[in-house]
C-alpha cells in the first residue's frame, strides 16, 4: 500500500510502531503497578472481597483496557509517521533505532499535549490529588493577557494543522488502496473514541 516511488518503507513504519508500542507498554505496566500498590495498601473487607471474589473480573477489565491501547496505538502511529518524516527527512541513512526512539518520544509528546488540553478544557476529569502538578504550572507560564490567543492556537488550531498535514502526507505517499484503508481506519477508530468519550463526559456531568 506504500507507493514505492517514495522513500518510505515498511521498516520505517515498523520502527514507529515499535516506539509507540514501548510507550503503551510503559503506560500499561505503570497502571498495573499503581493498581496493585493501591489495592495492596487497602486492608479492609471490601478490598479483600474484591481480590478474592472478583479478581477474574478485574483481570478481564484490565485486559479490556488493552483494546483501548491498541486503538490509541494505531492512531498515534498514523499521526507520528508523517511528523517524524517531516522532522528527519533531511537525514540520510536513518537507522531502525532512530525510528523507534522517534516513535517513543513522539508518543510522550502527544500524551503530554492531551494532558495539557485536558487540564485546560476539562479539569474535572483529573483526580483531586493531581491539581497543582507540573502541567498546571506549565499553563501558567503563558502571560494572562496572551492566554486566549496562545491556547486557541495550541489547542484548537495546531491539531487541525497537524491533521491536515498528515492527510496530505498519506495522500502523497500511499497508493489508492492505501489511502482508502487509512481513511477507513482513522474515521472508524476516531468515531469510536469520540463516542466513548462523549458517553463518559455525559455520565460524569450527570453525576
Helices and strands as residue ranges (DSSP letters): H 10-41, H 45-53, H 55-88, H 96-121, G 123-125, G 128-130, H 134-140, G 144-146, H 147-152, I 153-157, H 158-173, H 176-206
